[in-house]
Amino acid sequence: MSDRPLLELRDLSKRYGRYQAVAPAGLEIGANDFFAILGPSGCGKTTLLRMIGGFVEPSGGTILIDGQDVTHLPPEKRPTGMVFQNYGLFPHMTVRQNIAYGLKLRRRPRREIETEVERMMDLVHLTALADRPAPALSGGQRQRVALARALVLKPKVLLLDEPLAALDLKLRKAMHQELRSLHQAIGGTFILVSHDQAEVMTLANRVAVMNHGRIIQEGPPREIYSRPADAFVSGFVGEANMIPTERRSGRVEIGPGASLPSPGADGPVTVMIRPEHLRLGAVQPPLRLEARVLDAIFLGAHAHVICAAANGRPLTIQIGGEAIDTLPAIGEGVTIGLTPETVLVLEGHS
Ligand SMILES: Nc1ncnc2c1ncn2[C@@H]1O[C@H](COP(=O)(O)OP(=O)(O)OP(=O)(O)O)[C@@H](O)[C@H]1O
């Protein structure tokens, strides 16, 4: 196989009148990627996905799939399949008929249709419901029909537009597992649009984070979490303590007596520290901050202790394991420990 990406976007953009919904975007997505586009409501992620699927005409740029320019092809002429948020099942059809529909439209031989539909129903665990009419299905079951209906056509690229948004949390988690195994079982490129960072972290091997129509950062989820490009990304992906401070003569002060080397020009910077990287009462970590406990919140597997420390800003510290049993009291004075390697210095104030 060549190293050429399966899907390539070159300066793809969309304007609605004077409003730039998607600024010129470039992306390369591999043949077996589970790629996620993550961003807040209105950031342009659905518009980007719909341009790839052929449902929105781009204002500029090019879409290449497997080296073929598909920018101006209608959806049915593209090697893409789309699963919409509201599923879009045909209500007068059964599960089996819904899944078979696309193959019938393509005038595939009856035998082939039967075999493929059975295989698909088996893959998404719908065989027992084959003859149920679509309206008599639960949300999770409808979602699986919508997936099967798109996948049976063997698209090179499967586009998923917030496909789990309508499901409750428990079902959504179960569907995450199903989507993962489905992707592992059949391969191909999946592109998921979501505003749920936990969902994206669970599913995707690559993520593009969007804000105001722009792709701010792209990379593996772990990299985006640990090396966010800016304050927006760090706040959107996971929880983050943001401490506005300054760089002076190559050093950044986090709090009284706690500073670390940081190359760069003098001026305003924001220090980002994840709650799980802060320690309570730790003796070993080289950097220490004196603080006072504002609140302690028990969250099940872990707890959050909120303290007033650096620059009077509240800091959240994540506590796990046995330490949960001995949370500090509100008002108590504590020492917070941290290591310089877990501190990220971002330019400017957010
Ligand atoms: N047909 C349209 N005409 C004008 N503006 C539009 C049109 N479709 C989308 N927009 C605008 O473009 C922007 C991006 O919309 P888009 O649906 O891509 O956002 P999104 O990130 O998917 O948000 P959400 O998660 O809420 O669906 C929004 O401000 C939206 O109002």
The ligand as a MOL file (V3000), in Angstrom:
LIG
                    3D

  0  0  0     0  0            999 V3000
M  V30 BEGIN CTAB
M  V30 COUNTS 31 33 0 0 0
M  V30 BEGIN ATOM
M  V30 1 N -27.0870 27.0190 5.4920 0
M  V30 2 C -26.4900 27.9050 6.2830 0
M  V30 3 N -26.6390 29.2340 6.0990 0
M  V30 4 C -26.0200 30.1330 6.8720 0
M  V30 5 N -25.2310 29.8190 7.9280 0
M  V30 6 C -25.0550 28.5290 8.1800 0
M  V30 7 C -25.6670 27.4940 7.3770 0
M  V30 8 N -25.2880 26.2880 7.8820 0
M  V30 9 C -24.4720 26.5540 8.9430 0
M  V30 10 N -24.3420 27.8900 9.1080 0
M  V30 11 C -23.5380 28.5460 10.1510 0
M  V30 12 O -22.2090 28.1020 10.0610 0
M  V30 13 C -21.6630 27.9200 11.3730 0
M  V30 14 C -21.1100 26.5220 11.5140 0
M  V30 15 O -22.1850 25.6020 11.5250 0
M  V30 16 P -21.9810 24.0510 11.7730 0
M  V30 17 O -23.3180 23.3900 11.7210 0
M  V30 18 O -20.9310 23.5470 10.8740 0
M  V30 19 O -21.4340 24.0450 13.2540 0
M  V30 20 P -21.1660 22.8460 14.2290 0
M  V30 21 O -19.8050 23.0530 14.7610 0
M  V30 22 O -21.4300 21.5490 13.5700 0
M  V30 23 O -22.2210 23.1040 15.3670 0
M  V30 24 P -23.2440 22.0880 16.0770 0
M  V30 25 O -22.4170 21.2160 16.9560 0
M  V30 26 O -24.1200 23.0430 16.8610 0
M  V30 27 O -23.9590 21.3690 14.9940 0
M  V30 28 C -22.7630 28.2510 12.3660 0
M  V30 29 O -22.5720 29.5400 12.8470 0
M  V30 30 C -24.0240 28.1480 11.5340 0
M  V30 31 O -25.0100 29.0210 12.0310 0
M  V30 END ATOM
M  V30 BEGIN BOND
M  V30 1 1 1 2
M  V30 2 1 2 3
M  V30 3 2 2 7
M  V30 4 2 3 4
M  V30 5 1 4 5
M  V30 6 2 5 6
M  V30 7 1 6 7
M  V30 8 1 6 10
M  V30 9 1 7 8
M  V30 10 2 8 9
M  V30 11 1 9 10
M  V30 12 1 10 11
M  V30 13 1 11 12
M  V30 14 1 11 30
M  V30 15 1 12 13
M  V30 16 1 13 14
M  V30 17 1 13 28
M  V30 18 1 14 15
M  V30 19 1 15 16
M  V30 20 2 16 17
M  V30 21 1 16 18
M  V30 22 1 16 19
M  V30 23 1 19 20
M  V30 24 2 20 21
M  V30 25 1 20 22
M  V30 26 1 20 23
M  V30 27 1 23 24
M  V30 28 2 24 25
M  V30 29 1 24 26
M  V30 30 1 24 27
M  V30 31 1 28 29
M  V30 32 1 28 30
M  V30 33 1 30 31
M  V30 END BOND
M  V30 END CTAB
M  END
